[in-house]
Amino acid sequence: MLVRPRKVLPTVITICLALYALKDPEGAATVVKAAAHLLVSATESVTRFIQTVSN
């Protein structure tokens, strides 16, 4: 049976992040904050782009 990378990769990443969070909680919090900031920035950029195209 073949392993599906789409299902395995997120699981591996989650496990690695959980282990990192246990080892270094402050560092993990910083990573989460940075990821959230990046997501918000990307969302704002896409929103601006859609508004520009639709106008």
C-alpha positions as CSV (number, residue, x, y, z in Angstrom):
1,M,0.0,0.0,0.0
2,L,1.3,3.4,-0.9
3,V,1.6,6.2,1.7
4,R,-0.1,9.4,0.8
5,P,2.2,12.4,1.4
6,R,-0.8,14.8,1.8
7,K,-1.9,12.9,4.9
8,V,1.5,12.0,6.3
9,L,3.3,15.3,6.0
10,P,0.9,17.4,8.1
11,T,1.0,14.7,10.8
12,V,4.8,14.6,10.8
13,I,4.9,18.5,11.0
14,T,2.4,18.5,13.9
15,I,4.4,15.9,15.8
16,C,7.6,17.9,15.3
17,L,5.9,21.1,16.4
18,A,4.5,19.4,19.5
19,L,7.9,18.0,20.5
20,Y,9.5,21.5,19.9
21,A,6.8,23.1,22.0
22,L,7.5,20.7,24.9
23,K,11.2,21.4,24.6
24,D,11.1,25.2,24.2
25,P,7.6,26.7,25.0
26,E,8.8,30.3,24.6
27,G,10.3,29.6,21.2
28,A,7.2,27.7,20.1
29,A,5.0,30.7,21.2
30,T,7.2,33.0,19.1
31,V,6.9,30.7,16.1
32,V,3.1,30.6,16.5
33,K,2.9,34.4,16.7
34,A,5.1,34.7,13.6
35,A,3.0,32.3,11.7
36,A,-0.2,34.0,12.7
37,H,1.2,37.4,11.7
38,L,2.3,36.0,8.3
39,L,-1.2,34.5,7.8
40,V,-2.9,37.8,8.6
41,S,-0.5,39.7,6.3
42,A,-1.1,37.3,3.5
43,T,-4.9,37.5,4.0
44,E,-4.7,41.4,3.9
45,S,-2.6,41.3,0.7
46,V,-5.0,38.9,-1.0
47,T,-8.0,41.1,0.1
48,R,-6.3,44.2,-1.3
49,F,-5.5,42.5,-4.5
50,I,-9.1,41.3,-5.0
51,Q,-10.4,44.8,-4.3
52,T,-8.0,46.3,-6.8
53,V,-9.0,43.8,-9.5
54,S,-12.7,44.2,-8.9
55,N,-12.5,48.0,-9.1
